[in-house]
Amino acid sequence: MAFFAISASQPLVLRSSTDLTRENERLAVECGQLHQAVTSHALVDQAIGAIVAMGRMPPEEAWRALRDVSQRTNTKMRTVAENILAFAQGTELPEAERDELRRAINRYGTAPARDDTRRHTRLKAKR
């Protein structure tokens, strides 16, 4: 069976049901990827806000700090963002990310890391 597909670039194209199924599957995958990207973007934006507050720095510098932590710890940006948001709510930050975040805040912040990140070190040492 054949169907006519209508699009802006190709006004009237004869397509088989197999072609339409493949196109539907491709679009479903693309939609999932876009959903993932939007979710990741929101997490990164929230993590930037947390770094702005911790380091008393402008968002552009907080972006650089987040990027540096991701690159220097070889950790995906989304994962670093999730960890920073969890840290801002009181959980532990992995040691490598904590150390790199402290260095990044000192590098880009307007004030030295007042160490909300030291809080973690003291808590860990007491255990």
Buried (B, 14 or more C-beta within 10 A) or exposed (E): EEEEBEEEEEEEEEBEEEBEEEEEEEEEEEEEEEEEEEEBEEBBEBBBBBBBEBBBBEEEBBBBBBBBBBEBBEBEBBBBBBBBBBBBEEEEBBEEBBBBBBBBBEBBBEEEBEBBBEEBBEEEEEE
